[in-house]
Amino acid sequence: MPQQLEIYQSLWAMEQRIPGQAELPTSTHLKTIADAGYHGACVDPNVAEIPESLALAPYFEDLGLKCMVNAFPHSEDSLEPLLDMAATLKATQVNIIAQVMPRSPEAAVPIVEGWLDLAKQYPFPVLMETHRNSTLNDLFYTLDVLEKVPHLRLCADLSHFVVDRELSLPLSAVDAQYFDDIIQRSDSFQGRISSNQQVQIAIEFEQHAPWVAQYLKWWEDGFRAWSERSDSNDTMRFLVELGPPPYAITNEHQRELSDRWSEGLLIRQWVQSLWQKATSK
């Protein structure tokens, strides 16, 4: 069986957050995702939201959608119930975005290693996500943790580190190497595109074309690196995650400047093409 690509859509990213308008029910969002042909959807719970996520299990089952979990533990001990929830939902992958932030990489090591040991009890890969306001809050800290925990694998949302470093284009040789170091340790990617000032940009605006090109290169490089080190029957998972306001920029009427759903479908199309290019022998 050849290597596979699965593309998921974030449930959180389906929210509209339009003032005065009620959100559609999550069951409707799941059906929209399934009808659009995504392989699965991603839930984003903390421990308090576990019952809400578990209630979605029948919808995943009925719609034939796979489940990814972005887990938000707020303490060192609260990852386990989130992993138990993911197992109940038959999750294919869990990404840890922990609000556990030791000041030094050295202090993070025993916490990260404890989570990785716990993850061995579960049947799905457990990755740590590169994300602001989380354990892997910034680029340099993450590189230090990776050096100290060589078996740690990542889910790369590179948009956070671009903003974190206020990165400039074209990339310097040093910056290019830093990001390549992250990519080489990443077994999954997320589909948000940023500039060096804004964590999520409208991808079809002409002024953003250089950043779109940079992200497409990073993803293609990541797919190729993953393919070369993975087994022939392994699966790469990509999450389309264009967040609602305030991730999405709004005008004075609190309306978004672009259509995130259409942008997500375009990213999916790009990713499918990049996958074919990167994995063709």
Phi, psi and chi 1 to 4 in degrees:
 res  aa     phi    psi   chi1   chi2   chi3   chi4
   1 MET       -  127.4  179.4  178.4  174.2      -
   2 PRO   -71.6  163.0   26.5  -34.3      -      -
   3 GLN   -59.3  144.3  -66.3  172.4  -18.4      -
   4 GLN  -118.1  149.8  -60.3  -69.2  -46.1      -
   5 LEU  -112.4  127.2  170.8   69.0      -      -
   6 GLU  -116.0  134.3  -68.4  179.3   -9.1      -
   7 ILE  -116.4  126.1  -56.2 -179.0      -      -
   8 TYR  -111.7  156.0  -67.2   66.8      -      -
   9 GLN  -115.8  136.2  166.4   66.9   31.3      -
  10 SER   -74.3  130.9  166.0      -      -      -
  11 LEU   -68.2  -38.8  -87.2  173.3      -      -
  12 TRP   -57.9  -37.0  163.9   71.5      -      -
  13 ALA   -72.9   -9.1      -      -      -      -
  14 MET   -80.8  -13.9  -62.1  -63.8  -73.5      -
  15 GLU   -65.2  146.0  -63.3  177.1   15.3      -
  16 GLN  -101.0  -37.4  -64.0  -61.5  -56.2      -
  17 ARG    53.7   49.0  -61.4 -172.0 -176.8  177.6
  18 ILE   -93.3  123.2  -62.2  174.3      -      -
  19 PRO   -55.6  131.6  -25.7   34.4      -      -
  20 GLY    84.5   -2.9      -      -      -      -
  21 GLN  -116.4  133.7  -67.6 -171.6   21.6      -
  22 ALA   -73.8  146.4      -      -      -      -
  23 GLU   -74.3  147.0  -65.9  -73.7  -11.3      -
  24 LEU   -68.1  152.5  -65.9  172.3      -      -
  25 PRO   -64.8  151.2   19.6  -29.6      -      -
  26 THR   -59.5  -34.1  -55.1      -      -      -
  27 SER   -60.1  -36.2   56.9      -      -      -
  28 THR   -67.3  -41.7  -60.3      -      -      -
  29 HIS   -61.1  -41.7  -68.6  -36.8      -      -
  30 LEU   -63.0  -40.3  -76.1  168.2      -      -
  31 LYS   -65.7  -39.7 -173.6  174.9 -172.5  -51.5
  32 THR   -60.8  -42.8  -60.2      -      -      -
  33 ILE   -63.0  -44.8  -68.1  168.2      -      -
  34 ALA   -64.8  -44.2      -      -      -      -
  35 ASP   -63.6  -27.9  -71.6  -13.3      -      -
  36 ALA   -80.4   -6.7      -      -      -      -
  37 GLY    90.8   13.6      -      -      -      -
  38 TYR   -68.4  151.9  -77.5   96.0      -      -
  39 HIS   -71.9  -30.7  -66.6   92.9      -      -
  40 GLY  -167.5 -177.2      -      -      -      -
  41 ALA  -131.2  157.9      -      -      -      -
  42 CYS  -117.2  132.1 -178.0      -      -      -
  43 VAL  -102.7  156.3  -63.4      -      -      -
  44 ASP  -131.9   60.9  -65.1   71.8      -      -
  45 PRO   -91.0  150.9   33.4  -35.3      -      -
  46 ASN   -95.1 -177.3   58.5   39.8      -      -
  47 VAL   -61.8  -38.9  169.7      -      -      -
  48 ALA   -64.7  -21.3      -      -      -      -
  49 GLU   -98.7    7.9  -63.7  165.0  -33.2      -
  50 ILE   -58.4  -46.9  -73.8  175.1      -      -
  51 PRO   -58.5  -38.6  -25.6   36.3      -      -
  52 GLU   -62.6  -40.7 -179.0 -178.4  -23.6      -
  53 SER   -70.8  -41.8  -66.6      -      -      -
  54 LEU   -61.5  -31.1  -72.1  174.2      -      -
  55 ALA   -65.7  -15.3      -      -      -      -
  56 LEU   -84.5   -8.9  -60.7  176.2      -      -
  57 ALA   -52.5  -45.9      -      -      -      -
  58 PRO   -61.7  -32.7  -20.5   32.3      -      -
  59 TYR   -70.2  -43.5  -61.0  103.5      -      -
  60 PHE   -57.0  -44.7  -83.6   97.2      -      -
  61 GLU   -64.8  -48.9 -172.9   75.3   23.2      -
  62 ASP   -66.1  -34.1  -68.4  -14.1      -      -
  63 LEU   -89.5   -5.5  -67.5  167.0      -      -
  64 GLY    69.0   29.5      -      -      -      -
  65 LEU   -95.4  140.1  -76.7  172.9      -      -
  66 LYS   -82.3  159.9  -62.5 -178.8  179.4 -178.9
  67 CYS  -118.1  130.0  178.4      -      -      -
  68 MET  -112.0  150.5  179.3 -174.2  -72.7      -
  69 VAL  -125.5  125.4  174.7      -      -      -
  70 ASN   -95.5  107.2  -77.0  -15.3      -      -
  71 ALA   -93.9  133.2      -      -      -      -
  72 PHE  -117.1   72.9  -74.5   79.9      -      -
  73 PRO   -71.4  135.8   25.9  -32.1      -      -
  74 HIS   -99.9    2.7  -72.4   84.9      -      -
  75 SER  -150.7  165.7   68.0      -      -      -
  76 GLU   -60.7  -32.8 -172.8  174.9  -13.0      -
  77 ASP   -90.1   -6.6  -63.0  -29.8      -      -
  78 SER   -93.0    6.3   59.2      -      -      -
  79 LEU   -73.2  -38.2  177.3   61.8      -      -
  80 GLU   -56.7  -47.8 -174.3  169.2    9.0      -
  81 PRO   -62.4  -28.9   16.8  -28.6      -      -
  82 LEU   -71.5  -37.3  -71.1  162.5      -      -
  83 LEU   -68.1  -37.3  -65.5  179.5      -      -
  84 ASP   -61.7  -42.8  -70.9  -18.4      -      -
  85 MET   -60.1  -44.9  178.0 -147.8   72.7      -
  86 ALA   -60.5  -38.5      -      -      -      -
  87 ALA   -63.9  -41.1      -      -      -      -
  88 THR   -62.4  -37.1  -59.7      -      -      -
  89 LEU   -81.6    3.3  -70.2  172.1      -      -
  90 LYS    55.9   43.6  -58.1  176.8 -176.8  176.8
  91 ALA   -61.6  146.1      -      -      -      -
  92 THR   -89.4  -18.9   58.2      -      -      -
  93 GLN  -166.4  146.0  177.6  174.8  -53.1      -
  94 VAL  -124.2  133.1  172.0      -      -      -
  95 ASN  -113.1  123.7  -49.1  -50.3      -      -
  96 ILE   -89.2  123.2  -56.6  172.6      -      -
  97 ILE  -123.9   82.6  -49.8  170.4      -      -
  98 ALA   -92.4  134.9      -      -      -      -
  99 GLN   -85.8   48.6  -84.6   63.6   65.7      -
 100 VAL  -122.8  107.9 -178.9      -      -      -
 101 MET  -131.9   79.2  -68.2  173.6  -85.8      -
 102 PRO   -59.8  147.6  -19.2   30.9      -      -
 103 ARG   -67.7  -30.6  -74.0  -75.7  -61.8  -85.5
 104 SER  -116.7  148.4   71.1      -      -      -
 105 PRO   -57.6  -35.7  -23.8   34.0      -      -
 106 GLU   -60.7  -38.4  -68.3   78.8    9.9      -
 107 ALA   -72.3  -25.1      -      -      -      -
 108 ALA   -76.6  -25.5      -      -      -      -
 109 VAL   -56.5  -51.7  168.4      -      -      -
 110 PRO   -63.9  -31.0   19.0  -31.1      -      -
 111 ILE   -68.1  -48.7  -62.2  171.9      -      -
 112 VAL   -61.8  -44.9  170.7      -      -      -
 113 GLU   -64.2  -36.1  -71.0 -176.0  -26.9      -
 114 GLY   -63.2  -41.9      -      -      -      -
 115 TRP   -65.3  -40.3  -74.8  -22.7      -      -
 116 LEU   -67.1  -35.7  -63.2 -178.9      -      -
 117 ASP   -65.4  -43.7  -74.3  -18.5      -      -
 118 LEU   -59.9  -40.1  174.1   64.7      -      -
 119 ALA   -62.6  -23.6      -      -      -      -
 120 LYS   -63.6  -18.2  -65.4  174.6 -176.1  176.4
 121 GLN   -79.6   -6.7  -57.0  174.5   26.5      -
 122 TYR  -114.5  155.3  -64.4   86.7      -      -
 123 PRO   -87.5    6.4   31.7  -35.7      -      -
 124 PHE  -122.7  156.2   39.8   72.2      -      -
 125 PRO   -67.7  140.2   20.4  -29.4      -      -
 126 VAL  -118.5  115.3  177.1      -      -      -
 127 LEU  -113.1  159.0  -49.7  175.3      -      -
 128 MET  -103.4  133.5  -70.4 -164.3   67.1      -
 129 GLU   -92.0  140.4 -176.5  170.6  -29.8      -
 130 THR   -78.4  113.7   60.4      -      -      -
 131 HIS  -159.2  135.9 -158.6  -66.5      -      -
 132 ARG   -64.2  158.6  -68.1  169.4  -58.1  156.8
 133 ASN    55.0   40.7 -167.0   34.4      -      -
 134 SER  -149.7 -178.6   75.5      -      -      -
 135 THR   -53.4  -46.9  -51.4      -      -      -
 136 LEU   -95.5   67.8  -57.5 -176.7      -      -
 137 ASN   -72.3  -32.1  179.3   75.2      -      -
 138 ASP  -146.2  167.6   57.9   80.2      -      -
 139 LEU   -62.9  -52.4  175.6   62.5      -      -
 140 PHE   -65.5  -41.6  -73.5   -0.5      -      -
 141 TYR   -59.3  -44.8 -171.3  101.5      -      -
 142 THR   -62.6  -43.3  -61.2      -      -      -
 143 LEU   -60.8  -37.7  -69.0  170.1      -      -
 144 ASP   -66.3  -43.0  -73.0  -16.3      -      -
 145 VAL   -64.0  -41.7  172.1      -      -      -
 146 LEU   -61.0  -37.8  -70.9  174.1      -      -
 147 GLU   -65.9  -35.0 -173.9  175.2  -73.4      -
 148 LYS   -86.9  -20.2  -63.1  174.3 -173.7  -58.8
 149 VAL  -126.1   80.5 -171.7      -      -      -
 150 PRO   -66.1  -16.6   17.5  -28.6      -      -
 151 HIS   -94.3    3.6   52.8  -69.0      -      -
 152 LEU   -73.7  130.3  173.2   60.4      -      -
 153 ARG  -114.9  150.3  -53.3  -57.1  -58.8  178.1
 154 LEU  -114.5  154.2  -58.2  176.0      -      -
 155 CYS  -106.3  116.9  173.3      -      -      -
 156 ALA   -95.8  110.8      -      -      -      -
 157 ASP  -104.7   91.2 -177.0  -15.3      -      -
 158 LEU   -69.9  -16.5  -61.4  172.3      -      -
 159 SER   -58.7  -35.8   64.3      -      -      -
 160 HIS   -66.2  -38.0  -66.3  -76.9      -      -
 161 PHE   -77.9  -28.0  -72.2  171.6      -      -
 162 VAL   -63.5  -44.6  170.1      -      -      -
 163 VAL   -69.9  -42.8  173.9      -      -      -
 164 ASP   -53.9  -44.9  156.9   48.0      -      -
 165 ARG   -91.0   -2.5  -60.6  -52.6  -53.3  166.3
 166 GLU    45.6   54.4 -160.4  168.4  -16.1      -
 167 LEU   -64.9  145.3 -156.0   67.0      -      -
 168 SER  -110.1  148.7  -64.0      -      -      -
 169 LEU  -109.4  143.1  -67.6  178.9      -      -
 170 PRO   -69.4  154.9   27.3  -35.3      -      -
 171 LEU   -64.3  139.9  -62.9 -179.0      -      -
 172 SER   -71.7  162.2   68.9      -      -      -
 173 ALA   -60.4  -36.3      -      -      -      -
 174 VAL   -67.0  -48.5  172.0      -      -      -
 175 ASP   -63.2  -40.2  -74.2  -27.4      -      -
 176 ALA   -60.2  -39.0      -      -      -      -
 177 GLN   -69.3  -40.1 -175.2   59.2   60.0      -
 178 TYR   -58.3  -46.5  -73.2  149.8      -      -
 179 PHE   -71.2  -32.8  -85.5   77.8      -      -
 180 ASP   -65.4  -36.0 -172.1   62.6      -      -
 181 ASP   -60.7  -40.1  -69.8  -16.7      -      -
 182 ILE   -66.0  -46.9  -64.1  -64.7      -      -
 183 ILE   -60.0  -40.1  -74.2  170.4      -      -
 184 GLN   -65.4  -20.9  -65.9  -62.4  -32.3      -
 185 ARG  -102.6    9.3  -63.2  -71.7  -70.3  -86.8
 186 SER  -104.7  127.9  -62.6      -      -      -
 187 ASP  -108.1    5.4  -69.4  -19.6      -      -
 188 SER  -160.2  154.7 -176.8      -      -      -
 189 PHE  -134.6  156.8  -68.5   84.7      -      -
 190 GLN  -120.7  145.3  -64.6 -164.8   -0.6      -
 191 GLY   -99.8   66.6      -      -      -      -
 192 ARG  -119.2  140.7  176.5 -177.1  -59.9  113.2
 193 ILE  -116.7  128.8  -65.0  176.9      -      -
 194 SER  -117.1  171.0   74.3      -      -      -
 195 SER  -105.6 -172.4   68.9      -      -      -
 196 ASN   -80.1   -1.8   56.4   -2.3      -      -
 197 GLN  -119.8  -24.6  -56.0  -65.4  -24.5      -
 198 GLN  -130.0  130.7  -60.1  160.3  -11.8      -
 199 VAL   -73.3  -16.2   76.0      -      -      -
 200 GLN  -147.6  121.3 -176.1  172.2  -65.4      -
 201 ILE  -116.3  159.8   57.5  176.7      -      -
 202 ALA   -74.7  117.7      -      -      -      -
 203 ILE   -76.8  -14.0   62.3  174.3      -      -
 204 GLU  -101.7    3.5  -65.6 -173.7  -82.7      -
 205 PHE   -76.1  135.3  -72.2    8.6      -      -
 206 GLU   -57.9  -36.8 -177.5  178.0   -3.9      -
 207 GLN   -67.8  -14.4   65.6  -92.0   31.8      -
 208 HIS   -98.9    0.8  -63.9  152.0      -      -
 209 ALA   -56.3  -40.4      -      -      -      -
 210 PRO   -61.8  -36.2  -24.9   35.6      -      -
 211 TRP   -72.3  -38.1  -75.8  107.6      -      -
 212 VAL   -58.5  -45.7  170.9      -      -      -
 213 ALA   -61.2  -39.6      -      -      -      -
 214 GLN   -65.4  -43.2  179.2   60.2   65.9      -
 215 TYR   -66.4  -39.0  -85.2   81.0      -      -
 216 LEU   -62.2  -38.1  -64.0 -175.8      -      -
 217 LYS   -65.3  -44.8 -178.6 -177.2 -175.0  -55.3
 218 TRP   -59.3  -45.7  -83.4  -30.8      -      -
 219 TRP   -64.6  -42.8  -66.9  -20.1      -      -
 220 GLU   -62.2  -44.3 -178.1 -178.5  -16.4      -
 221 ASP   -59.6  -41.1  -69.9  -13.5      -      -
 222 GLY   -65.5  -41.8      -      -      -      -
 223 PHE   -63.8  -42.7  -65.1  164.9      -      -
 224 ARG   -65.7  -44.4 -177.1  172.8  -68.7  109.1
 225 ALA   -62.9  -42.7      -      -      -      -
 226 TRP   -62.5  -45.5  176.9   91.2      -      -
 227 SER   -61.0  -39.8  178.0      -      -      -
 228 GLU   -69.4  -27.8  -70.6  172.6   -7.7      -
 229 ARG  -101.7   -3.8   67.1  174.3  177.8  -96.5
 230 SER  -101.9  161.7  -61.1      -      -      -
 231 ASP   -74.4  163.9  -68.0  -23.0      -      -
 232 SER   -65.6  -24.0   60.6      -      -      -
 233 ASN  -106.7   15.6   59.8  -12.2      -      -
 234 ASP   -78.5  161.8  -76.5   -9.7      -      -
 235 THR  -122.2  127.7  -61.3      -      -      -
 236 MET   -93.1  135.1  156.0   68.1   72.1      -
 237 ARG  -117.3  130.8  -62.0  177.2 -176.2   89.1
 238 PHE  -121.3  130.7 -173.2   98.7      -      -
 239 LEU  -109.4  119.0  175.6   62.4      -      -
 240 VAL   -79.3  118.8  175.4      -      -      -
 241 GLU  -142.6   74.2 -168.4 -176.8   36.6      -
 242 LEU   -94.0  105.2  -60.5  179.7      -      -
 243 GLY   -73.2  156.7      -      -      -      -
 244 PRO   -74.2  172.8   30.4  -35.6      -      -
 245 PRO   -53.8  140.9  -25.1   34.3      -      -
 246 PRO   -88.5    2.7   30.8  -34.8      -      -
 247 TYR   -58.3  -51.1  -93.9   80.1      -      -
 248 ALA   -76.5  131.8      -      -      -      -
 249 ILE   -76.0  139.8  -59.8  171.1      -      -
 250 THR  -121.0  162.1   54.8      -      -      -
 251 ASN   -89.8 -169.4   62.3   19.3      -      -
 252 GLU   -66.8  -16.7   70.7  -85.5   22.6      -
 253 HIS   -96.8   11.3  -55.8  -64.1      -      -
 254 GLN    61.1   36.9  -61.3 -174.5   58.4      -
 255 ARG  -113.1  141.1  -64.4  -63.3 -172.4  -89.1
 256 GLU   -67.6  154.3  -64.1 -178.1   40.7      -
 257 LEU   -85.0  -11.9  -57.0 -177.4      -      -
 258 SER  -149.4  171.5   58.5      -      -      -
 259 ASP   -95.9  101.6 -176.4  -25.6      -      -
 260 ARG   -64.2  -36.0  -80.1 -175.0  -66.0  119.9
 261 TRP   -63.3  -47.2  174.4 -106.3      -      -
 262 SER   -63.8  -38.3  -64.2      -      -      -
 263 GLU   -63.1  -39.7  -72.3  178.4  -37.1      -
 264 GLY   -62.6  -40.6      -      -      -      -
 265 LEU   -64.8  -35.8  -65.9  174.6      -      -
 266 LEU   -68.5  -42.5  179.3   56.9      -      -
 267 ILE   -59.7  -42.4  -73.8  175.9      -      -
 268 ARG   -58.7  -42.7 -176.6  177.9   68.7  173.6
 269 GLN   -62.6  -44.4  179.1 -179.0  -31.5      -
 270 TRP   -60.4  -45.0  -73.0  -18.0      -      -
 271 VAL   -64.6  -40.1  164.4      -      -      -
 272 GLN   -61.2  -41.0  -71.5  168.3  -28.4      -
 273 SER   -67.7  -42.0  -63.6      -      -      -
 274 LEU   -62.9  -38.9  -67.0  172.6      -      -
 275 TRP   -61.8  -46.4  172.5 -100.0      -      -
 276 GLN   -62.0  -40.8  -68.3  -61.2  -36.8      -
 277 LYS   -67.6  -42.1 -177.9  178.3  177.8 -177.6
 278 ALA   -75.3  -26.5      -      -      -      -
 279 THR  -108.0   -1.0   60.7      -      -      -
 280 SER   -71.9  131.6   59.2      -      -      -
 281 LYS   -92.5      -  -55.2  -60.7 -177.3 -178.8
